[in-house]
Amino acid sequence: MPTVPAVQPAPVRHVAAPPTRRRAWRIVFLIFGVFAVAVFAVAGVTVFNLTRSFDAVEKIPDAFPAESVDRPPVSTGAAATALNFLLLGSDSRGDSTGSIASISGQRSDTIVILHIPADRAGLSVMSIPRDSWLEIPGYGEAKVNAALSYGGVPLAVQTVEGLIGARIDHVAVIDFAGFKAVTDALGGVDIDNPIAFDSYHLAGHVFPQGVQHLDGTEALAFVRERYAFTDGDFQRVRNQQLLIRALLSGLMHKSTLTDPGTMGAVIGAVTPHLAIDDKLSSADLVALGVELRDVRADDVAFFTIPTAGTGTSADGQSIVNLDWTALPAVQEAFQSDTVGAMVQQAQAAG
């Protein structure tokens, strides 16, 4: 079996934990796309408010593959209560329907898996580069983000399940414009940009290296950029993780949590840009928030699926090659609910 250190975790900057009574709601924020839905959780000081906000979110019917297709087995034993949440970030709504839930024909720009262990002791967030080359069930080899285009959310779920060798329990789709809306609702965010670049998506704008304050328009351009980087999608993934951490920090700040006006603005900003599977209820959120009440910000780790550089497909596409020799260790970690231990071992190995 491949050695664990092949997984390359992204550096994690820890943010200060909010007061204990808020911790459960803060963690629910992570569950829904790592940056969007949890707004309802932090705002949901009462179950009534959480339920009312949650019910306004668009639901995805039939989000999962049929049981008749080749899906990983249901986890048993100690791993049975672990959860995997899939986040799919889309460039825009469905072209014909205007619905986030009905977005067949579009590709997903962001693919993230949030793993919640059975012991609820920490959270692991794995990014999958959108150009990762693999087998899409029924369609042959293609980039992983094409699954959403070919067969909507169910095929995207099936493809990711085949990749990690474990089931996806819940899924959320976020219109990429949600980055902009949430950032503006928070009054902007501060990020520490590692690489200066000229923006492709915001003509004439330069993102200098170092700490800077971004408004919503700038944040959206920041997380979409890949043309400016020599390693393309790899740096875009790192920048997306950077902004997610900044949004988390802004949402968890005491001044945000205690300001009904700000939280109301954030809720209003998120709702039009989000869809979730119809199997998840507000009661599930409340229960999960209670279970995660002792998890702190430094218990959350970001990392990227093992890759083996870039290349060109037989039909001339620029692709990201997955490290298939390292992948079995990642699959085993998801199947056995040891993702956190795998990441810790990789970090210790440097």
Secondary structure by P-SEA (a helix, b strand, c coil): ccccccccccbbbbcccccccaaaaaaaaaacccccccccccccccaaaaaaaaaacbbbcccccccccccccccccccccbbbbbbbbbcccccccccccccccbbbcbbbbbbbcccccbbbbbbbccccccccccccccccccccccccaaaaaaaaaaaacccccbbbbbccaaaaaaaaaaccccccccbbbbbcccccccccccbbbbcaaaaaaaaaccccccaaaaaaaaaaaaaaaaaaaaaacccccccaaaaaaaaaaccccccccccccaaaaaaaaaaacccccccbbbbbccccbbbbcccccccccccccaaaaaaaaaaacaaaaaaaaaaaac
